[in-house]
Amino acid sequence: MFIKPYEEAKMTLGLRALVRRLIPNHPSLDQMKRELLQAEAGEYGEKFIMKQLEKLTFTKNFQVLHNITFQHPYSLQLDVVVITQYEVIIIESKNIRGEVELKNRPRQMIRTLETGEQRVFHHPEVQLEEYVCNLKGFFKQHQIEVPVNGIIVFPFNNARINYEDGLFPVLMGRELTSFLQQRPIKPKTIDCQYISALLVQHNKPYEGFPLSRYFGIEVDAIQTGVICPKCEFGQMHWLKMNWTCSSCHYSSKKAHLSALQDYGMLINKKITNAQAQHFLQLNNRHTIKRMLMASCYRESGLKRSRDYQIFL
């Protein structure tokens, strides 16, 4: 049973908007592209794992949650959580290609590509060990006695794993469901529904918005305008109550919604009429007011300098 289904992280959406809008010659553009590729690879791996776990949804004995994040008092960012009748299992996903060596002394993950290029990463069990410890602390704080275990999963067969035995099982993606089904039965059961509801209740996703501040990028380097959702590069103009793309001529009444989302993720969650006119490149305060009132869920301040809160 999927209690919290797969959903793309807001940080990934924000990075995609940043790469799309950062001026072409900006010195941080290549870094942002790398950040986005890494985030998308992680998302792709987690999505595949969730797809594999769909095989378990015919039974109520498994409850699955994607992307659970706590910020205080315990720092946790859990890719996938599976709750059985007997335990809580944290799945740490690692979508990485090449020859991967998991070493114990010292604990490192070394990736070697076909080109011979090597890169050293933190060993995933170090992070997973911390997550298991913190989640146990969270349950103890709520006076719940729950066994917590972890699994490291490489979703795809694009990695050749050399593994020194460690604290947690290391699996390939297609091994996961059979591994979970074969977990030993224990005499004491746990309240799955209560535990999953508690995790969802305390889930507080970390956004990092606005990303211009998070990455130290000047606001002037972020390109304005409504970008066409169809061709993804043409600028749209407001003509006859529609946004029309100057490149592919696609038209839409609501193309500004995506642009406002970009503004909220990259610059500020609050926006005034004047700022919206500048960012959407539409010099009509009455039209902008109607757009903001229809798409933003709160307004504050004096009439001439009213802030609209962008819903993200």
C-alpha positions in Angstrom: 0.0 0.0 0.0 1.5 3.3 -1.0 0.9 5.8 1.8 3.1 8.5 0.2 3.6 7.8 -3.5 6.5 8.9 -5.7 6.7 12.7 -6.2 9.5 14.6 -7.8 11.4 16.7 -5.2 10.9 20.4 -5.3 14.6 21.0 -5.4 14.8 19.1 -8.7 12.0 21.2 -10.1 13.9 24.3 -8.9 17.2 23.2 -10.4 15.5 22.6 -13.7 14.0 26.1 -13.7 17.4 27.6 -12.8 19.2 25.8 -15.6 16.5 26.9 -18.0 16.6 30.6 -16.9 20.3 31.2 -16.1 22.0 33.4 -18.7 24.1 31.3 -21.1 27.5 32.7 -20.1 27.0 32.6 -16.4 30.0 31.0 -14.6 27.7 28.8 -12.4 25.8 27.4 -15.3 27.9 24.2 -15.8 27.8 23.5 -12.0 24.0 23.9 -12.0 23.7 21.5 -14.9 25.8 19.0 -13.0 23.6 19.5 -9.9 20.5 18.9 -12.0 21.9 15.8 -13.7 22.7 14.3 -10.3 19.3 15.2 -8.9 17.5 13.7 -11.9 19.6 10.5 -11.7 18.6 10.1 -8.1 14.9 10.8 -8.9 15.0 8.2 -11.7 16.5 5.6 -9.4 13.9 6.2 -6.7 11.1 6.2 -9.2 12.3 2.7 -10.4 12.4 1.4 -6.8 8.9 2.7 -6.2 7.8 0.9 -9.4 9.3 -2.3 -8.1 7.6 -1.9 -4.8 4.2 -1.8 -6.6 4.4 -5.6 -6.6 3.9 -5.5 -2.9 0.9 -3.2 -2.9 -1.6 -6.1 -3.2 -1.0 -6.8 0.5 -1.6 -4.5 3.5 1.4 -6.0 5.2 3.7 -3.5 3.4 3.3 0.2 3.5 5.6 2.4 1.3 6.5 6.0 1.7 8.7 8.1 -0.7 10.9 11.0 0.3 10.4 11.5 4.0 12.4 14.4 5.4 12.8 15.6 9.0 14.7 18.8 9.8 14.4 19.1 13.6 15.3 17.7 16.1 16.6 14.8 13.9 18.1 15.4 10.4 16.7 12.8 8.0 16.2 12.6 4.3 14.9 9.1 3.5 14.6 8.0 -0.1 12.1 5.3 0.5 10.6 3.8 3.7 9.0 0.4 3.8 6.9 -0.5 6.9 6.1 -4.2 7.5 4.3 -5.9 10.3 7.6 -6.3 12.1 10.0 -3.5 11.2 10.7 -0.2 9.5 13.2 -0.5 6.6 15.0 2.5 5.1 16.0 2.1 1.5 19.0 4.2 0.4 19.0 4.4 -3.4 22.3 4.9 -5.3 21.8 5.4 -9.0 25.4 5.3 -10.2 27.1 3.7 -13.2 30.5 2.1 -13.7 32.5 -0.2 -11.5 31.7 0.5 -7.9 33.8 -0.6 -5.0 32.4 -0.4 -1.5 35.3 -0.5 0.9 35.2 -0.8 4.7 38.6 0.3 5.8 38.2 3.2 5.4 34.6 3.2 4.4 34.5 4.7 0.9 32.7 4.2 -2.3 35.0 4.3 -5.3 33.5 4.6 -8.8 35.6 3.8 -11.9 34.2 4.6 -15.4 35.1 2.8 -18.6 37.4 5.7 -19.4 39.4 4.9 -16.3 38.2 8.1 -14.5 37.9 7.5 -10.8 35.8 9.3 -8.2 35.6 8.7 -4.4 32.2 9.1 -2.7 31.0 8.7 0.9 30.1 5.1 1.6 26.3 4.9 1.5 26.2 2.9 4.7 27.7 5.8 6.7 24.7 7.9 5.9 22.3 5.0 6.2 23.8 4.2 9.7 23.1 7.8 10.7 19.5 7.7 9.3 18.8 4.4 11.2 20.1 5.9 14.4 18.2 9.1 14.1 14.9 7.4 13.1 15.3 5.1 16.2 15.7 8.3 18.2 12.6 9.8 16.6 10.5 6.7 17.6 12.0 6.7 21.1 11.0 10.4 21.4 7.4 9.3 20.6 7.6 6.4 23.0 7.4 3.7 20.3 9.6 0.6 20.2 10.2 -0.2 16.6 13.0 -2.2 14.9 14.7 0.0 12.2 16.9 -1.6 9.5 18.4 -0.4 6.2 19.1 -1.6 2.7 21.4 -0.1 0.1 19.9 -0.5 -3.4 21.5 0.1 -6.8 18.4 0.4 -9.0 19.9 -0.5 -12.4 22.4 -3.0 -13.8 24.6 -0.2 -15.1 26.9 -0.6 -12.0 29.2 -3.5 -11.3 29.4 -3.8 -7.5 32.5 -5.0 -5.6 31.3 -5.2 -2.0 33.0 -5.9 1.2 30.5 -7.1 3.8 29.2 -4.3 6.0 26.3 -3.3 8.2 23.5 -3.4 5.6 22.5 -5.6 2.7 23.4 -4.3 -0.8 20.9 -5.2 -3.5 20.2 -4.6 -7.2 16.8 -3.1 -7.9 15.1 -6.2 -9.1 16.1 -8.2 -6.1 14.3 -5.9 -3.7 10.8 -7.2 -3.6 11.8 -10.9 -3.2 14.2 -9.8 -0.5 11.5 -8.0 1.4 9.0 -10.9 1.0 11.6 -13.3 2.5 12.2 -11.2 5.6 11.9 -13.4 8.8 8.6 -13.4 10.7 9.0 -12.0 14.2 6.8 -12.7 17.3 6.1 -9.0 17.9 4.1 -6.9 15.5 4.0 -3.1 15.1 1.2 -0.7 14.4 2.0 0.0 10.7 -0.8 2.6 10.1 0.1 4.6 13.2 3.8 4.7 12.3 3.2 5.6 8.7 0.8 8.4 9.7 3.4 9.7 12.2 6.1 9.8 9.5 3.8 11.7 7.1 2.7 14.1 9.9 6.3 15.1 10.6 7.5 15.2 7.0 8.9 18.6 6.3 10.6 18.7 2.9 13.6 20.9 2.6 13.3 23.3 -0.4 16.2 25.6 -0.3 14.1 28.3 -2.1 14.9 30.8 -3.4 17.7 29.1 -5.2 19.3 32.4 -6.2 20.1 32.9 -2.6 20.9 29.2 -1.9 23.5 29.1 -4.6 24.7 32.7 -4.3 23.5 33.7 -7.8 22.6 37.3 -8.6 19.0 37.9 -9.5 19.9 39.9 -12.6 21.4 36.7 -14.1 18.0 35.0 -14.1 16.2 35.5 -17.5 12.7 36.9 -17.4 9.7 36.2 -19.6 7.2 33.4 -20.1 8.9 30.4 -21.7 6.8 28.3 -24.1 5.9 24.9 -22.4 5.8 23.2 -25.8 9.1 24.1 -27.5 10.7 25.0 -24.2 12.8 27.9 -25.5 10.4 30.4 -27.3 9.3 33.5 -25.5 5.5 33.9 -25.2 3.6 37.2 -25.6 0.2 38.2 -24.3 -2.1 38.7 -27.3 -5.9 38.6 -27.4 -6.2 37.1 -23.9 -3.7 34.3 -24.7 0.0 33.7 -24.3 1.4 33.0 -27.8 4.9 31.6 -28.5 6.9 33.7 -31.0 8.8 30.5 -32.2 6.3 27.7 -32.5 3.0 29.8 -32.2 1.7 27.5 -29.5 -1.0 29.4 -27.4 -2.2 29.0 -23.8 -4.2 31.1 -21.3 -2.2 29.7 -18.3 1.4 29.7 -19.4 2.2 32.4 -16.9 1.6 30.0 -14.0 4.9 28.1 -14.8 6.7 31.4 -14.9 5.4 32.5 -11.6 6.4 29.1 -10.1 9.9 29.8 -11.5 10.0 33.2 -9.8 8.9 31.7 -6.5 11.6 28.9 -6.7 14.4 31.1 -7.9 13.8 34.7 -6.6 11.2 35.1 -4.0 8.0 33.4 -2.9 6.4 36.8 -2.6 5.8 39.0 -5.6 4.2 42.5 -6.2 2.3 43.6 -9.3 5.3 45.6 -10.5 7.7 42.7 -10.1 5.2 40.4 -11.9 5.0 42.9 -14.8 8.8 42.9 -15.1 9.2 39.1 -14.8 6.3 38.2 -17.1 7.3 41.1 -19.5 3.7 42.2 -19.6 3.1 46.0 -18.9 -0.5 45.9 -17.9 -1.1 46.1 -14.1 -4.8 45.2 -14.4 -4.2 42.0 -16.3 -1.3 41.1 -14.0 -3.6 41.8 -11.0 -6.2 39.3 -12.3 -3.5 36.7 -12.9 -2.0 37.1 -9.4 -5.4 37.0 -7.7 -6.3 33.8 -9.6 -3.0 32.0 -9.0 -1.6 33.2 -5.6 -3.2 32.2 -2.4 -2.5 35.1 -0.1 -2.0 38.9 -0.4 -0.8 41.4 2.2 0.3 45.0 2.4 -1.0 48.3 1.1 -2.9 48.4 -2.2 -0.1 49.9 -4.2 2.6 47.6 -2.8 0.6 44.5 -2.1 2.5 41.2 -1.9 1.1 38.1 -3.4 2.3 34.7 -2.0 3.2 32.3 -4.8 2.0 28.7 -4.0 4.8 26.2 -4.6 
